[in-house]
Amino acid sequence: MLLAIEQGNTNTLFAVHDGSGWAAQWRTATEAGRTADEYAVWLHQLLAMQGLTLGDLHACIISSVVPQSLFNLRNLARRYLHAEPLVIGENVELGIPVRIPKPSEAGADRLVNALGAHLAYEGALLVVDSGTATTFDVVGADGGFEGGVIAPGINLSMEALHEAAARLPRIAIRRPSCVVGVDTVGAMQSGVFWGYVGLIEGLIARIKSETDKPLTVVATGGVASLFEGATNAIDRFDPDLTLRGLLEIWRRNTQTDTERLNASSPH
């Protein structure tokens, strides 16, 4: 079985693929100082709830935007899975062109999403990934990464509002029933939510105008579902872009391991 790890600045996703589908998925808060042993204890307990053990995992692929955590994630794979992990950005073949002047500056998560979107949708795409940051990435019809936009994420904006203004409370993000709030919390929720919808719609419109070609807009990421039904600027909501991309990259780089994964899959 394959362990796929997608680490963002806020959360880290662990997912197990059994050769036919994703058998389990778990999220944990990203902590740069968490050791391989701590990851193993946590993962061991969650695997047991699914009737699995660390011994069932034979391969690992990692996408991380937190360099200081990579050492411990790599040791997790080596020490407890007895496998050398594939790490996005380290001599791993993506199978798509990266059309920016400095390809090394494209985040691993953005490249994986580009491939994941290209596998599922035809034509040129605009991938909107809502996480700690919200990214807007243009993907060519051939899957090529063509650059994009990085904006502060909605949670980051909300925290900044609370921390910078002494009398404004910390609030939960939700879609308010009306735009004009009649109290502080309602006004803040409206500003954060509808302000972010405005940011999304505005950037999508500008990107489409600048690229001057039809783009299918696909949204993914931890908070993307908040905006479903709130805007017509997004064509598809797809929470599985990253995992789809990671699985395909692993398959493209490890034919021998693919055969082993399929052989060890339950029938």
C-alpha positions as CSV (number, residue, x, y, z in Angstrom):
1,M,0.0,0.0,0.0
2,L,1.0,3.6,-0.6
3,L,1.2,6.3,2.0
4,A,0.7,9.8,0.4
5,I,1.6,12.8,2.5
6,E,0.5,16.3,1.5
7,Q,1.8,18.9,4.0
8,G,0.6,22.5,3.9
9,N,1.5,25.3,6.2
10,T,-1.6,24.7,8.4
11,N,-2.6,21.0,8.0
12,T,-1.0,17.8,6.8
13,L,-3.0,15.1,5.0
14,F,-2.0,11.4,5.3
15,A,-3.8,9.1,2.9
16,V,-3.5,5.4,2.2
17,H,-4.0,3.9,-1.3
18,D,-4.6,0.1,-1.5
19,G,-4.1,-0.2,-5.2
20,S,-7.8,0.3,-6.1
21,G,-8.7,3.4,-4.2
22,W,-8.0,5.6,-1.2
23,A,-8.6,3.3,1.8
24,A,-8.2,6.0,4.5
25,Q,-7.4,9.7,5.0
26,W,-6.5,11.7,8.1
27,R,-5.5,15.3,8.8
28,T,-3.3,16.7,11.5
29,A,-2.1,20.2,12.3
30,T,1.3,20.9,10.8
31,E,4.0,21.1,13.4
32,A,7.5,21.6,12.1
33,G,9.1,20.1,15.2
34,R,7.0,16.8,15.2
35,T,9.4,13.9,15.1
36,A,9.2,10.8,13.0
37,D,8.5,8.7,16.1
38,E,5.6,11.0,17.1
39,Y,4.2,10.7,13.6
40,A,4.5,6.9,13.8
41,V,2.6,6.6,17.1
42,W,-0.2,8.8,15.8
43,L,-0.3,7.0,12.4
44,H,-0.2,3.6,14.1
45,Q,-3.3,4.3,16.1
46,L,-5.3,5.6,13.2
47,L,-4.3,2.7,11.0
48,A,-5.4,0.2,13.7
49,M,-8.9,1.8,13.6
50,Q,-9.0,0.8,9.9
51,G,-7.7,-2.7,10.5
52,L,-4.2,-1.8,9.1
53,T,-0.7,-1.6,10.4
54,L,2.5,0.2,9.5
55,G,3.7,-3.0,8.0
56,D,1.0,-2.8,5.4
57,L,2.5,0.3,3.9
58,H,5.3,-0.4,1.4
59,A,5.8,3.0,-0.4
60,C,5.5,6.7,0.3
61,I,5.3,10.0,-1.6
62,I,5.6,13.4,0.0
63,S,4.6,16.9,-1.1
64,S,5.6,19.5,1.5
65,V,5.8,23.3,1.5
66,V,7.4,23.2,5.0
67,P,11.1,22.4,4.4
68,Q,11.9,22.1,8.2
69,S,9.4,19.2,8.5
70,L,10.8,17.2,5.5
71,F,13.6,15.5,7.5
72,N,11.1,14.0,10.0
73,L,8.6,12.9,7.3
74,R,11.4,11.3,5.3
75,N,12.6,9.4,8.5
76,L,9.0,8.3,9.1
77,A,9.1,6.5,5.7
78,R,12.6,5.1,6.1
79,R,12.3,3.9,9.7
80,Y,8.7,2.6,9.9
81,L,7.8,1.8,6.3
82,H,11.3,0.7,5.3
83,A,10.9,2.7,2.1
84,E,12.7,5.6,0.5
85,P,10.0,8.2,-0.1
86,L,9.5,10.1,-3.4
87,V,9.7,13.8,-2.6
88,I,8.1,16.3,-5.0
89,G,10.8,18.7,-6.1
90,E,13.7,16.2,-5.7
91,N,14.5,14.7,-9.1
92,V,10.9,13.5,-9.4
93,E,9.4,13.4,-12.9
94,L,6.1,15.3,-13.0
95,G,5.3,14.6,-16.6
96,I,4.1,18.2,-17.2
97,P,6.1,21.3,-18.4
98,V,6.7,24.1,-16.0
99,R,6.5,27.3,-18.1
100,I,7.9,30.0,-15.7
101,P,11.4,31.5,-15.7
102,K,12.4,29.8,-12.4
103,P,10.6,26.4,-12.2
104,S,12.1,25.8,-8.8
105,E,10.0,28.6,-7.3
106,A,6.7,26.8,-8.1
107,G,5.5,25.3,-4.9
108,A,5.2,21.5,-4.8
109,D,1.5,21.7,-3.9
110,R,0.8,23.9,-7.0
111,L,2.5,21.6,-9.4
112,V,0.7,18.5,-8.0
113,N,-2.6,20.3,-8.2
114,A,-1.9,21.2,-11.9
115,L,-1.3,17.6,-12.8
116,G,-4.3,16.4,-10.7
117,A,-6.6,18.9,-12.5
118,H,-5.2,18.0,-15.9
119,L,-6.0,14.3,-15.4
120,A,-9.6,15.1,-14.6
121,Y,-10.6,18.0,-16.9
122,E,-10.0,18.9,-20.5
123,G,-8.7,22.1,-21.9
124,A,-7.0,25.0,-20.2
125,L,-7.7,25.3,-16.5
126,L,-7.5,27.8,-13.6
127,V,-7.0,26.0,-10.3
128,V,-8.0,27.8,-7.1
129,D,-6.6,26.3,-4.0
130,S,-7.9,27.7,-0.7
131,G,-5.6,27.0,2.2
132,T,-3.2,29.1,4.4
133,A,-2.7,31.0,1.2
134,T,-5.2,31.0,-1.7
135,T,-3.5,30.3,-5.0
136,F,-4.8,30.8,-8.5
137,D,-2.8,28.8,-11.1
138,V,-3.2,28.6,-14.8
139,V,-2.8,25.2,-16.4
140,G,-2.4,24.8,-20.1
141,A,-4.4,22.3,-22.2
142,D,-1.4,20.0,-22.1
143,G,-1.1,20.2,-18.3
144,G,1.7,22.7,-18.3
145,F,2.0,25.0,-15.3
146,E,1.9,28.6,-16.5
147,G,2.1,30.7,-13.3
148,G,-0.5,32.3,-11.2
149,V,-1.4,34.4,-8.2
150,I,-0.8,33.9,-4.4
151,A,-3.1,35.7,-2.0
152,P,-3.5,35.5,1.8
153,G,-6.0,32.7,2.8
154,I,-9.3,33.5,4.3
155,N,-8.3,32.2,7.8
156,L,-5.1,34.2,7.6
157,S,-7.1,37.4,6.8
158,M,-9.5,36.7,9.7
159,E,-6.7,36.2,12.2
160,A,-5.0,39.4,11.0
161,L,-8.2,41.3,11.5
162,H,-8.6,40.0,15.1
163,E,-5.0,40.5,16.1
164,A,-4.6,44.0,14.6
165,A,-7.9,45.5,16.0
166,A,-8.1,45.2,19.8
167,R,-11.9,45.3,20.0
168,L,-12.6,42.8,17.3
169,P,-13.2,39.3,18.5
170,R,-12.0,36.0,16.9
171,I,-14.9,34.6,14.9
172,A,-15.8,31.5,13.0
173,I,-16.0,31.7,9.2
174,R,-19.4,31.2,7.9
175,R,-21.7,32.5,5.1
176,P,-23.8,35.2,6.7
177,S,-27.5,35.4,5.9
178,C,-27.2,39.0,4.7
179,V,-24.4,41.3,3.5
180,V,-25.0,44.1,5.9
181,G,-24.3,43.0,9.5
182,V,-26.2,44.5,12.4
183,D,-23.6,43.6,15.0
184,T,-19.9,43.3,15.2
185,V,-19.7,39.6,14.6
186,G,-22.1,39.8,11.7
187,A,-20.3,42.7,10.1
188,M,-17.0,40.8,10.4
189,Q,-18.3,37.6,9.0
190,S,-19.8,39.5,6.1
191,G,-16.6,41.3,5.4
192,V,-14.4,38.2,5.6
193,F,-16.7,35.9,3.6
194,W,-18.1,38.3,1.0
195,G,-14.8,40.2,0.8
196,Y,-13.1,36.9,-0.1
197,V,-15.8,36.0,-2.6
198,G,-15.1,39.4,-4.2
199,L,-11.3,38.7,-4.2
200,I,-11.9,35.3,-5.9
201,E,-14.3,36.6,-8.5
202,G,-12.1,39.6,-9.2
203,L,-8.9,37.7,-9.7
204,I,-10.6,35.0,-11.8
205,A,-12.0,37.7,-14.1
206,R,-8.7,39.5,-14.4
207,I,-6.8,36.2,-15.1
208,K,-9.3,35.2,-17.7
209,S,-9.0,38.6,-19.4
210,E,-5.2,38.5,-19.3
211,T,-4.9,35.0,-20.7
212,D,-7.5,35.6,-23.3
213,K,-8.5,32.0,-23.6
214,P,-11.4,29.8,-22.2
215,L,-10.5,28.5,-18.7
216,T,-12.4,26.0,-16.7
217,V,-12.1,27.1,-13.0
218,V,-11.6,24.3,-10.5
219,A,-11.6,24.9,-6.8
220,T,-9.9,22.7,-4.2
221,G,-8.4,23.0,-0.7
222,G,-9.5,22.9,2.9
223,V,-12.0,25.8,2.8
224,A,-13.0,25.7,-0.8
225,S,-16.4,24.2,0.1
226,L,-17.3,27.4,2.0
227,F,-17.8,29.1,-1.4
228,E,-19.8,26.4,-3.1
229,G,-23.1,28.1,-4.1
230,A,-21.8,31.5,-3.2
231,T,-20.3,32.4,-6.6
232,N,-20.7,31.4,-10.3
233,A,-17.1,32.1,-11.0
234,I,-16.1,28.6,-10.0
235,D,-17.1,25.8,-12.4
236,R,-16.1,22.7,-10.4
237,F,-15.3,21.9,-6.7
238,D,-12.9,19.0,-6.5
239,P,-11.4,18.1,-3.1
240,D,-9.2,15.3,-4.6
241,L,-6.9,17.2,-6.9
242,T,-3.8,16.8,-4.8
243,L,-4.2,13.1,-4.0
244,R,-5.0,12.4,-7.7
245,G,-1.8,14.2,-8.7
246,L,0.3,12.5,-6.1
247,L,-0.9,9.1,-7.1
248,E,-0.1,9.8,-10.7
249,I,3.3,11.1,-10.0
250,W,4.1,8.0,-7.9
251,R,2.9,5.8,-10.7
252,R,5.0,7.6,-13.3
253,N,8.2,7.4,-11.3
254,T,8.0,3.8,-9.8
255,Q,6.9,1.2,-12.1
256,T,8.4,-1.6,-10.0
257,D,6.8,-0.3,-6.9
258,T,3.5,0.0,-8.7
259,E,3.6,-3.7,-9.5
260,R,4.4,-4.5,-5.8
261,L,1.6,-2.3,-4.6
262,N,-1.0,-4.0,-6.8
263,A,0.4,-7.4,-5.7
264,S,-0.1,-6.6,-2.1
265,S,-3.6,-5.1,-2.5
266,P,-6.5,-6.9,-0.9
267,H,-8.7,-8.9,-3.4
